[in-house]
């Protein structure tokens, strides 16, 4: 099994809510070299989703974005993302949503702007529509002052 196969298997287990899914992600995180920014970006992105505490969720989202900043454009091609830039809108959306729920409105606005700026990298498909919809909802929540996106 390749490194990516192990990471994707852990992501799948976590996304499907299988017992031990979050632990599988954590195990992959521990097994990943600190300079494997692509795997660490993906793992942190999904680790955030499994955190019951908002502070921990936001911390993982921040890690995912920091790792993303170190990626070459083709770093995620092995998992079907031809341009790493295509992941940016989702990373910014998740972090912006977390910041908003923490009451960190200005930081949420910065993430929204970055997500919208990179939205042209999204495909014209279901995933792209999902992320664009999320960015639109985040913008609406910020415009109305709602603290729970």
C-alpha positions in Angstrom: 0.0 0.0 0.0 1.4 3.4 -1.0 1.6 6.3 1.4 -1.4 8.0 -0.3 -3.4 4.8 -0.2 -3.0 4.7 3.6 -3.9 8.4 4.0 -7.0 8.0 1.7 -8.1 4.9 3.6 -7.9 6.8 6.9 -9.8 9.7 5.4 -12.5 7.4 4.1 -12.9 5.6 7.5 -13.2 9.0 9.2 -15.7 10.4 6.7 -17.9 7.3 6.8 -18.0 7.6 10.6 -16.4 4.2 11.1 -15.2 3.3 14.5 -11.6 4.2 14.8 -11.7 6.6 11.8 -10.4 9.6 13.7 -7.7 7.5 15.3 -6.7 6.2 11.9 -6.2 9.8 10.8 -4.1 10.6 13.9 -2.0 7.5 13.3 -1.4 8.6 9.7 -0.5 12.0 11.0 2.1 10.5 13.4 3.5 8.4 10.6 3.9 11.3 8.2 7.2 13.0 7.8 7.2 16.7 8.7 8.3 17.6 5.2 5.4 15.7 3.6 3.3 18.8 3.3 0.7 17.3 0.9 -0.2 14.4 3.2 -0.2 16.7 6.3 -2.4 19.2 4.6 -5.0 16.6 3.7 -4.8 14.9 7.1 -5.1 18.1 9.0 -8.1 19.1 6.8 -10.0 16.0 7.8 -8.7 15.8 11.4 -10.4 19.2 11.9 -13.7 17.7 11.0 -13.5 15.0 13.7 -12.8 17.3 16.6 -15.6 17.8 19.1 -14.1 21.0 20.5 -14.1 24.1 18.3 -10.7 25.2 19.4 -9.2 21.9 18.3 -11.1 22.0 15.0 -9.8 25.5 14.3 -6.2 24.5 15.3 -6.3 21.7 12.7 -7.7 24.0 10.1 -4.9 26.4 10.7 -2.4 23.6 10.4 -4.0 22.5 7.1 -3.7 26.0 5.7 0.0 26.3 6.9 0.8 23.0 5.2 -1.1 24.1 2.1 1.2 27.1 1.8 4.2 24.8 1.4 2.7 22.8 -1.5 3.8 22.8 -5.1 0.9 23.1 -7.5 1.1 19.4 -8.5 1.5 18.1 -5.0 -2.0 16.6 -4.8 -2.2 15.2 -8.4 -1.7 11.7 -7.0 -5.1 11.9 -5.3 -6.9 13.5 -8.3 -6.4 17.2 -7.6 -4.4 18.3 -10.6 -3.8 21.8 -9.1 -3.3 22.2 -5.3 -5.0 25.6 -5.7 -8.2 23.7 -6.1 -8.1 22.8 -2.4 -7.6 26.4 -1.2 -11.3 27.6 -1.2 -12.3 24.7 1.0 -9.4 25.3 3.4 -10.3 29.0 3.7 -14.0 28.2 4.1 -13.4 25.8 6.9 -11.1 28.1 8.8 -13.3 31.1 8.2 -16.3 29.2 9.5 -14.4 28.2 12.6 -13.2 31.7 13.2 -16.8 33.0 12.9 -18.1 30.4 15.4 -15.3 31.6 17.7 -16.4 35.2 17.3 -13.3 36.1 15.4 -15.2 38.0 12.8 -12.3 40.0 11.2 -10.2 36.8 10.8 -13.3 35.1 9.3 -13.6 37.9 6.8 -10.0 37.5 5.8 -10.5 33.8 5.2 -13.7 34.5 3.2 -11.9 36.9 1.0 -9.1 34.4 0.4 -11.6 31.7 -0.3 -13.5 33.8 -2.8 -10.2 34.9 -4.4 -9.2 31.3 -5.1 -12.7 30.1 -6.0 -11.8 30.3 -9.7 -9.7 27.2 -9.1 -12.9 25.1 -8.4 -14.2 22.9 -11.0 -17.7 23.2 -12.5 -18.9 20.2 -10.6 -20.7 19.1 -7.4 -17.7 19.7 -5.2 -17.2 23.2 -6.7 -20.8 24.0 -6.1 -20.7 22.7 -2.6 -17.7 24.9 -1.7 -19.1 27.9 -3.5 -22.3 27.5 -1.6 -20.4 27.3 1.7 -18.5 30.5 0.9 -21.8 32.2 0.0 -23.3 31.1 3.3 -20.3 32.3 5.2 -20.5 35.7 3.5 -24.2 35.9 4.4 -23.5 35.0 8.0 -20.8 37.6 8.2 -23.1 40.2 6.6 -25.8 39.6 9.1 -23.4 39.3 12.1 -24.5 35.7 12.8 -21.9 33.9 14.8 -22.8 30.3 13.8 -22.1 29.5 10.2 
